[in-house]
């Protein structure tokens, strides 16, 4: 319930705010997510050592985190998966391979909700063939990516995700 509202808020913000605010925010959102992903386990370990106990998130913190991520995903879906991995790495101590099925499920929920709002609020239905082609490509790519991710060793999966995140971040800053 909480996450569903977050998706709608993020998607609504994208529809209401000027395109220039989105373009200015994207590189910084990516950079933040990438840094968290890259150093999340180190931060988690350091905090656990400092506290003298394993770091964990309460159920309330998880709900709040997921609400924020859903808003973020509704606004800018391109890095929400990286943000989820970073949050879960820091707060739950999950490794990339273990968290990936949950991440995919969460991403599907965020993207489906935001997409439904965008389709209703736009003229996308007037290009039904194009929309169908995009949907088929997204489903095929998502299924293929999930299939591949399950077979990769955890260290390689993390490396691929982190390399992709760094590359996207750099390209968005260079594109300016």
Secondary structure as UniProt FT lines:
FT   HELIX           2..16
FT   HELIX           19..51
FT   HELIX           59..75
FT   HELIX           77..79
FT   HELIX           80..91
FT   HELIX           96..121
FT   HELIX           124..127
FT   HELIX           128..151
FT   HELIX           154..175
//
